[in-house]
Amino acid sequence: MQKDKNNWYTSWFDTPYYHILYKERDETEAAYFMNRLMQFLKLTKGSEILDLACGKGRHAQYLNTLGYDVTGVDLSSESIAFAKQFENETLRFKEHDMCLPFPKKFDAVVNLFTSFGYFEKEEDNLRTIKAIKEEIKPNGFGVIDFLNVEFVKQHIVPSEIKVVDGISFHINRKIEDGYIIKGIKFSHNNNDFLFEERVKAISLEDFQTYFDKAGITLKHCFGDYNLQSYSKNTSERLILIFSI
């Protein structure tokens, strides 16, 4: 996969409106999840972590405050340019395509808050899993935090209006052709905008197929940020912890 402005995630993530719409994401919940996850993995201070698809780097920054050596990578040049202002000796950010192995190995590679399944080509999902495998040290871990497709199917909200910073975002959701699709329409400064998010509806069984093909072992499967056991029908999240 090469960077392409026609990809929805490239054009949408590089706009300021993406960050406006999602500015109210729960930082307390995110910090709690990072603390629980690091405690579960038993990573010692100074361990090296790769934050894959890090966006503007908020989770990489938090992991760094916990004492870890963190590298954040993302395809969005604008997000990485923003994140670089927070760099220090143990925190760095680079523009990188997650389908390709990063030229370094880590104690843990984390892909957080549904930052997977964006690709138009099915083979890019498997390529990404294989790339993650190449990035994990022996005895290291990979973590993918994804949505639970079955829960989404049962609780999808077809439409809503969300007002943030005076902008009315008209949001429509549907599941079509194996993708969870969110249409986002709004006007700002006398201009009309329409963006779309498309996330492949990847089930636990689908991930297991990817892992089998990549030669990866699934170790644990959790259903929420408290790391409670996964339930296909009731869990909001699908959190996978695996090793090589």
N, C-alpha and C positions, 0 to 999 in steps of 0.2 A: 504494500500500500504506500503510495507516495502522497505527499501533501497536495491537496486539490481543493481550490476554493469552491468547487461545486459540491463537495461533501457537506452535508447539513451541519456536521459537528464543527467543521472548520469555519464556515461562514457564521454560524450562530455563536460559537464560543468566543470568537474574536470581536464580537460587538459588545459595547458597554451594557446593552439591554439584558443580556444573559445574566450578568452579575447583579443588575438591579432587581430582576425578577426573583433571584434566589438569595438575595442579601440576608433574608431573615431565617436562613437555615439555622437549626439549633446548634450553636457552638458548644453548649454545655453537654448535650447528648454526644456530640462528636468527640469531645475531650474524654468523656466517660468511656466511650467505646475504645478509644486509643489506650487508655489506662488498663482496661480489662484485657484487651488483646495482648498488650506487652507483658502483663502479668502472666497470662496463660502461656505465652510462648517462652517465658522465662529468659528473655533476652537481657544480658548484662549491659550495664552502662558502657558506652563506647561501641556497641555492636553496630554494624553497618546495615542500613535499611535503604531500599530503593522504593520511592513512592511513585508508582507507575500511573501516568495520567493525573498529575498532581494539580492541574489547573493553576491558580494563582498562589498555590503553596501553603494554604492555611494549615493543612494537616501535617505537612512536612515540617513546618515551623514548630508546631506543637510537639511533634515527636522529638525534635531537636532540643526543646526545653526539658525533655525528660532525660536527656543525657546521651542520646544516640547520634551517631554520625549518619547524616541523612542526605541522600541525593534525590531531588525531585525532577522528573522529566515529563514533558508534555509536547504534543504536536503544535499547540498554539504558540506562535512566536510572541504574540502580545501578552499572553499570560505569563510566559517565562520572563519576558522583559520586565514585567511588573514584579515578579517574585524575586528577581535578582537583587533588589534593594535590601532584601533581608539576609543575604548570604553572609556567612562567617567561615571560620576555619573548619567547622564541622557541619556546615549546611551549604549546599550548592544546588543550582538549578541549570538544566540544559534542555534545549529543544531536541526532541527525539521521537521517532516513530516506534510505538510500542510493538509493532509486528516484527521488529528486528531486535536481536539480542543487544543489550547495552554492553559495551566492552569492559565489563567488570563483574565480579561475583559478590553477592551480599549474603548476610546472615538471614535476612528476610526481604521478600519482595511483596509489597502490598498494593492492591488495586481496589480502591475504596469508593463507597457510595455510588454504585452502579456506573462505573467508568469502563464497562466492557459491553460488547455486543452491538457496537455502533456501525460495524462495517457492512458495506453492500455485498461483499463477496464472502461467502461462507468459509472459504479456505483461510481468510484472514483471522478468523477466530482461532482456528487450530494453530496457525502460524504464531499468534500471540502467546498461546499456551506453551508452545515449543520454545519460544524466545524466553519466557519466564523461567523455564527449566534450565536454560543455559546461564541464567543470571543468579541462580541459587547455589550457595556454597554447599559442600557435603555437610549433612546434618542441619542444613538451613530449612527455611519454611517459605512457602508461597501462600498468600491470602487473597482471595477474591470475595469481595462483599457485593452481592448482587441482590436484585429484587426477587421475591418469590412469585413466580409467574402465576401459580394457582391462586394465590391470595389476591393478586392484581385482577385476575379474571372475575373473581367474586365481588370485588369492592371498587371496581373502576367507576370514577365519576365522569360521566360523558361530557359535561360542560360546566364551566364556572368562570367568574370574572374576579380577577385579583388586582387590587389597586395598590401600587407601590410607587412612592415618590411622585404621586400625581398622575401616573400612567396607568390606564386601565388595560390590563392584559386579558384578552378574551381567549380562554383555553378550552380546546376540545380534545377529547381522548377517544381512542378506539383501538381495537385489536384486529389486525388485518394482515393476511398473507404471512403469518408467523412473526409479525412485529407489533410491538406496543407503540402506538403513534400518538404524539401530542402535537396538535396544531396551535400556534401561538400568534394571535393577531392583535395589533395595537397601532395607535397613532401617536406621533410625537413631533413637535415643531413643524406642524403642517405636513408631515410625511406619514404615509401609511406603510406598515411593515407586516410581513407574514413569514414566520419561520416554522420549521417542523423538526421535532425530535423523533428519531426512530431507533428503538432498542429491540434487538432480537429477543423473542420470548424463549429464552434458554432455560430448560428445566434442569433439575438435578441429574436426571438420566442423560441429558444432552452433555452436561459438563463431564459426567463420568465417561462418556464416549470419547470426548476430547482427551481426557487424562489417560485413558487406555491407549489411545493412538500415540500420545506423546511420551508414554512410559513414565507417568507420574502416579504417585500413590496418594489417594485421598485419605487423610488421617482423621479429620473431624468435620462435622457439619452442624452448624448452629442456625437458629431461627430468629435471633434478635441480638441487639447490642448488649444485652445482659449475658450473652452466650448460653442461652437456654437451648435445649434440644430442638432440632428442626422438626416441624410438623407440616406436611404438604398442604393441608387445608387451612391451618390457622396461623402459621408463622408469617410475619411481614417481610422478613429478609431470608436470604440464602447465603450464609457465610461459610466459605469453604477454606479449610486449612489443609495443605498438602505438602509433600516432600518428594525429592527425587530418589 
